[in-house]
Amino acid sequence: MLKKIFKYRGKRIRYSSRKLMTVYQFVLFIPVLIAICYFVGYKQVYSLVSSGETDWKLFILPAVLFLSVSVVANLLILLLKRVSIIRDGFFARVEQRQILAKMVIDNGYYNREQSKTSDGKTKEKIKFPKIYYRKRKETFEVVFETKGSKFQDKFLTIGGFLETALTADMIKKVDEKGFVIYELRANVFNKRISIREMVADKGKVQLMKGLYWHFDKDPHLLLGGGTGGGKTFTLLSLIYALVRVADIEICDPKRSDLMALGKLPLFEGKVHSGKDMVMCLKNAVSEMNDRFEEMNTSAKYKMGKNYAYYGLKPKFIVIDEFAAWMAELSNDFKTAGEVEEYLTQIVLKARQCGIFLIVAMQRPDGEFIKTALRDNFMFRMSVGRLSETGNWMIFGDENKNKNFKFVEKVDGEVVYGRGYVAKGGDVASELYSPFVPSDFDFIEEFLKISDELGYERIAEAEVQKLSKTIEKTFDREALSINDEESKEKAFLEELSQKY
């Protein structure tokens, strides 16, 4: 009851908030100023004055010290604030509050109140509407009071404006009684992880810091993206993360990028093309039924328990370029009907027994994948450039008003693997696929996993050939972060944690 009466909504944005960064600059400089005044002003200048010294040359050194220390201290404070902003630290939040205050002033979202002073003059006061800022663990909220105010219509549709003004990504909008709440995430690029951190366990796989695909709860992944946007790389990353804990079957209708994996012992007999892809789906449906039979007849059967409770491994069927496959089957109605039937059974029924789909296509048109089927993919991702219609097809009606931005460069560097991600029915948020360190080689890493799982090694010449094949699927310079940049990021992160 008390929480409903006294609900904390965050720090109030006021007219004075427009100069927050300057105020903090002065506040941080005060201890330095006190120290300078004591050691230079009192200890040196005052001593000279009190002793009756008249030689002006003796005052030069204290004056130079005073100015030098003041300038250096202010520059260090500016550097500290900049590092904190880059690493999404304390001063990033201060800057966001200041931007909100300036946004209110520049757009006239305030009221003017006039009052008379004791001497009869008119005094004008600027009064802000109730706007609050609140920092969460990985996000922040901006809360606007509505309650029929003259700015109500503006505040109800200000989400896209906030994204641009705060260089952030809106991930949720909540309407409460008398308030509208926008939840945003800033500096998403800094939450990008290395592919080696992309670990799968206990029904989830990490995609970024604070972002996971809980495939047990949100089954089946739909991945969209234009050519050259990093779609195949994202699939490879997911396969790399999941293969330690799951069985992986791969369908590549174009017989291109992913077919090379079929020559590795880890994927022998598990990479399909042509008619084998239909058989792969048919076998998956058969396995699904066998799993349900095993679970239902188990001695430790409990209603509602999933595959993990019965000791079964999850299984993923990865289908690349699904639209191309469906286009090939456009004149083969019988086979196309079989594919659709198998997919429908897996999507609607296979979650509990641990069989999941990962389907990638450039644009999920209803021509290639039924809308009803598409809506049951409970986790959606996009990478690279997509049209507004393409984004709507992937993320649904909930994102019709979402401001999907195409970002070619981050910090002056071309970046691949950027896109959006959302659970079915949620607002999409910004995504960056994991980066690849310069010493990372997919084939070598898959062979290490093979060794861990007890598979037989293949000839070194074949390893080199496969590595070259995989290398062609992505731009390593665009996806990797060199050692110097990694060290710089680690240094900045350490500073931001301290301050």
N, C-alpha and C positions, 0 to 999 in steps of 0.2 A: 504493500500500500504506500509506504514512504517513498519507494522508488518512482511511483506514478506521480506523487505530489511534488517531490524534489528530484526532477530528472536532469542530470548533467548533460548538456548538449555540446559543450566545448567552450573555447575562448571567444568572447564577444569581439566582433570586428567593429571598431569605432573610428571616428574621424582621426584620432591621434595615431591610429595604426599605420597611416600613410608614410610615417617616417621611422618605422621600427628599426630598420637596419642602421640608420644613423644613430639612434638612441643606444643601441647595443654597442656600436663602435665607441661611443663616448663612455659608456658604463665600463667596458673592458679596459679603456685607457686610464680611467680614474686611478687604479692602484699604481700604475706606472707613473702617472703625474704626481701622486703623493710621494713616491720614492724619489723622483727627480727633485721635487721641491725640498725634500729633506736633505738629501746627500749633496745636491748642487746648490740649491738656493740657500738653505740654512747653514750647512757645514762650510761652504766656500764663500758665496757672495755675502751673506750676512756677517761672516767673520771678517771679511775684508772691509765692509762698511763700518762695522763696530770698532775696528782698529784705526779708523780714520784714514785708510788708504785712498790716495787720490790718483794713482797711476792707472789710467784706463786700460792699459795693455794687460793688466792682471785680470781684467774681467772678460777678456776675449775667450780664454779656454773654458770657463764655466758656461758662457753663452753658447759656444760651439757644442759642448757636451749636451746642454739642454735641448738644442735644436736637433742634434744628431740622434739622440736617444728617442726623442718624440717622433721623428720621422720613421726610424727603424721600427719602433713599437707599433705605430699605426699600420705600417706595411705588413708586419707579421700578423696583426689582427685581421687585416683584409685577406691575407693568405689563408689564415685559419678559417675565416668565414667561407671563402671560396672552396676550400677542400671539403668543408662540412656540407656545402650545397651540392657539390659533385657527388658525394657519397650518401646523399639523402639523410644527412644528419640533422642536428638541432636547427642550424641556420637555414636549412632548406624549408623547414616549417615556418620560421620567422619570415622568410622571403615570400612564402605563399600567402601568409596573412597580410603582408604589406601590399602584394599584388591585388588581393581581394578588395582592400580599402581603396586603392587607386582605381580599380574597376568601378566601384560604386560611385566615386567622385566623377570620373570621366564620362560615365553614362547617365549621370543625373539621377541615380537611384537613391535619393535622399530627400528629406524635407527641410525647409528653412523656417526657423522660428524666430520671430522678432519680439524684443522686449525693450522697455524703456529703463534707462539707468537713473540714478538719483539726480543727476544734473539735467535730466530731460532729453538726453540724446537717445536715439534708437540703436539698439545693438542686435545684430543678427547672429543666430547660432545654427550651425548645420547639425542635423540629427539623423543618424543612420537608422534604417529599419533593423530589426533583430536578425543578424546574420552571425552564425557561429562556425568556428573551425575546430575540428577535433581529430587528433592523430590516432590512428589504430596501429596494429602491429606491422602490417604490410601495406596499409592503405591510409587514406585520410578522408574525412567527411566534411562537406560544406552544407550547413543547414540554413534554410531560409524560412522565416515566418511568413505565412500567407494571411489567413484570417481576414480575407476580403480587402487587403490593402490595395492601393492604386498600382503597386508593382507586382501584384499576384500573377498576372498573366505572363509577365516577363520571367519571374522566378520559376514558374512551372515548365518553361521551355529553355532554360538557360544552360542545360547540360553540355551541349556542343560548344557553347561559348566558353564555358569553364575549361573544357579540354584544351582549347587553343590558348587561352590566357595563362593557364597554369602548366602548360606543356605536360599534360597528364592524360590518362586514359580512364574514361568513365566506365565503371563495371557494374554499377547498380544505381537505381533510382527508387526511393521509397517514399510513399505518401503517408503521412501521419496526420492526426487531427490537428489542423492549424499549422502544419509544417511540411516542407518537402526536403528530403535528404538526398544528396548526391554523394556517392562513394566513388573515389578516384584512386588511381595508382600512378605515382610519378617515378621517373628514372627507371623505367622497366628494363632498359638495356643493362643496367648494373646488376640486375637479378639473373642475368644469363649465367648458365653454369657450363662447366667443361663436360664433354661427353663421358668422361670417366666418372663423373658424379651422377650420371643418369642411371641410377640403380633401381631395380624393380624388386619389391618384396611385399609380402602380406597384402596382396591384392591391389597394389598401386605402383606407379612408376613416376619418378620425378622428372618434370619438364623444365622448371626454373626454380629459383629459390622461392619457397612458399607456394609453389604450384605443382600439383600432382594430378595424374589421371588415375582415379580410383576405378579401375576396370571392373571390380566386383560390384560396385554400386552404380556405376554409369557405363553399362556395357556397350561395346561396339563403337569404333571410331571412324568418323568420316573426315577425310583429308582432301581439301581442295587447293588449287593453286595453278597459276599460269606457268608456261614453259620457262625454265631457267630460274624459277623462284626458290628452289631448294626443296622441292617436294620429294624427290627420290632420296636426297640426303636425309631428310626427316624420317623417311621409312627405314633407311639403313640404321639410323640412330635408335629408333624404336626396337628394331630387330636385335641390335647389339645389347640393349638394356634388358630385353625380355628373354633372350635365348638361354640364359643361365637357369631360369626358373620355370620355363614353359617349353612346350613343343611348338615349333614354328613350321607352318606350311606356306609356301610362297607361290603366287600365281602371277606370271609376267606375260601378258598376251603379245607384247611387242618383241619378246625374246631379246631384250637388250640389257639394261643396267643390272638387274637382279639375277639374271640367268647365271652369271659367273659364280654366284654362291653355291650353285648346285654341284660344283666340282670339289667343294670342301666336304670332308667326312661328316662334319656337323650337320650339313644340309643334304646329304646324299639321299636321293629319292624323294626330296621334299620341295623341290623347285619345279614348277609345272608350267606348261604352255600348251596352246592348242586344245585338243579334246581332253587332254589330261586334267585341265582345270575343272571341267565339268565333273570328272570322276573324283577329283579332290573334294568338291563340295558334296557330292553324293556320299562319299566315305565319311565326311564330317557329320552328316545327318545320321548315318548309321551308327557312328561312334557316340553321338549324342543320345540316341535311344538306348545303346548298351550301357552308357554311364547312368542314365536314369534307372535302368533295371538294376544295376549294381547298387546304387544308392538306396533304392526302395526295398531291396531284399537284404540289406546289410543288417548284421546283428545289433549294430549301434545306431540304427535309424532313429532320427529325430525330425519331426516336422519343421520345415523352414530352414534347415541347415543346408549349406551349399557344398560344392565339390571339395573344398579345402578340409572340411570336417571329416570327410571320408578318405583323406590322403591322396586325392587325385590331383595331378598336375594341370594347371591351366593350359589351354591350347589356343593359338592365334592363327587365323588364316589371313594372310596379307595379300590383297589383290591390288596390283598397280595398274593404272590406266584402264579403269573399269569401263569408262565410256567407249574407249577404242574396242574393247572386247565386245560390248553390246552392239557397236556399229558393225562389227564383223558378222554378228549373228542376226543382223536385221532381216535377212532373207531365209534364215533357218529358224522358222517359227517353233518347231518342236524343241530344238536345243535351247533356244532363248526361254521358252516356257519352263523347261526343266531347271535352268539356272535360276530363274525367278522363284520357282517353287522351293528350291533348296535354300536360297538366301532368306526367303520369308520364314522358313522353319527355324533356321539358325538364329535370325534376328529376334524372333518372337519367343523362342523357347529355350535357347541354349545357355542363357546366362547362369542359371543355377548349377548346371553341370560343368561349367567352366570352359565353354567354347565361345570364342569371341572373334569378331571380324574387324579388320582394319582395311578400309576401302579408300583408295586414292583415285582422284579423277580431276581433270582441269576445272570442270564446272558441273555440278550435280543436276543437270536438266532432267525434268520429268520424262523426257524422251528416252533416257537411258536408265533411270532408276525411279521407281514409283514413289510418288510423294508420301504415301502411307508408309512405305518401307523406309524412306529417307528419314521420316520423323521419328523412327524408332532407333536411330543411331544416337545414343544419349551423350556422346562426346564429339564435339566438332572442332576442327582446326583448319586454318588456311595459311598458306605461305606465299610470298611474292605478290604480284599485282593481280587483282581480281576486279571485275566490273562491279558496280553497285548491285546489279541484278544477281551476279554470281555470289556475292556476300550474303544477299538476302536468301538465296536458295540454300546456302549452307547453314546460316544461323537463324533463319525463320523470321516470323512476323515481329517478334519481340525486338528485333534490331533494325526495323525499317527506318527509325530516326537516328540510328547510330552513325557517328561521323567516322567512317572507315577511311583512314589516311594511308597513302602509300609513301613510305620513307625509303629513299634510295641510299642515303648516307647518314651515318651517326658519327659525330665528332670528326667529320671530314673524310671518313673511310666508307667505301661501299660495303654494304652489309646484305648478306643473303640469309634466308631462313627466318625473315621477319614476317609476322602475320597476326592472326587473331585466334582466340580459343574460347570455348564456352561449353558449359553443360547444356543439355537440351532444355530450352525454355528460359535460359539466363541471358543477360546482356553480355556480349562478347568483350573480351579484354585483350590487350596487346600481348604478343608472344614473340620470343626469340628462341629459335632452335639452339641446342647446345653448340658451343664452339669446339673446333677441333685443334688441339695443340699441334705444333709443327712436327712433333715426333710420333704422331699417331698414325697407324696404318691399319685400316679395317681388316685386311686379310690376316695380318700378323696377330691382331687382337682376337679374331675369331679362332685362329689356330691355338692361341693360349687357352681359350675357353675349351676347345676340343681336347687339349692335353689335360685340363682339369677334370673333364668328364670321362676321360679314358679312351678317346677316339685315336685311331692310328694316324700318324703324321704322313703328309704327302711330300713329293720331291720338291727340292728348293727351286728348281727351274720353273715348276708349275706355280709355286708361290709368287715368284716375281712376275710371271705372266698375268696372274689373277690380280695382283696389286695394281698393275698398269691399267687393267680393264676397269677396276673400281675407281681409280684416280680420275678417269675421264668423266665421271658422273657429276663432279662438282668442282668449283673453283676454290682450291685450297687457300689461296691468298685471301679470298673474301671470307672464308669460314674460320680461319685460324687466327689466333692472337699470338704474336711472337713473345719470346721470353721477356724482353725488356718491358713490353706493355703489361704483361702479367705481373711483373715485379712492381711496376708503377701502380697498378690497381691495388695490389696487396698493401703497398705503403700508404696509399690514400685511405684505404679501408681501416688500417691500423690507427691512423691519425683521427679519423672520424669517430672511432670507438672511444678514443681517449678524451676527445673534446666534444 
